[in-house]
Amino acid sequence: MKLIIDFILSEEGAAIAEQSLLLGLVMVAVVPAIAAYGTRINLAVSKASTKLIT
């Protein structure tokens, strides 16, 4: 129990929490961007593939 309390009260615990929050916010911004550009990339690859086949 003392180990858990020491971890919570330490600066290291706060830094991990801040980094986790920052990572979560970045993911909220990055995932939709990847989804939006992923469709465009898929379309471009499909067009290139069609031109190579024909």
N, C-alpha and C positions, 0 to 999 in steps of 0.2 A: 504494500500500500504506500509506503514511504517513497518507493521508486516512482510511482505514478504521480504523487504529489510533487516531488522534485522536478519531474519532467514538465508538468503543467506550469510550475512557477519559474522555470528556467527561461532564459532568453531564446534558447534553441527551439523550444516548443513554439514560441511566438513566431519565430522566423519560419518554421515549417508551415504554420497556419497561414501566414502571409503569402508564402510561395504557393501554397495550394489554392488560395483564393485567386491569386494572380493567374495561375494556370487555368483555373476554371473560367475566368473572364476571357482569356485569350482563346480558349476552345469555343466559347460562345460566339466569338467573332470569326474564327477560322473555319469551323465546320460548315456554316452556310456558304462561305466563299468557295470552299472546295466543291461543295455540291453544285453551285452555280457554274463554276468553270469546268467541272467534270463533264457536264452535259455538252458544253462547247467542244471540249477536247475529244470526247467520244464522237461527235459529229464530224470533226475534222479528220479523225483517223478513219472513220467509215468512208468519207469522200475520197481520201487518198487511196484506200484499199480498193474501192470501186474503179478508180482510174488505172490502178496497176493491173487489175484483172482484165479490163477491157482494152 
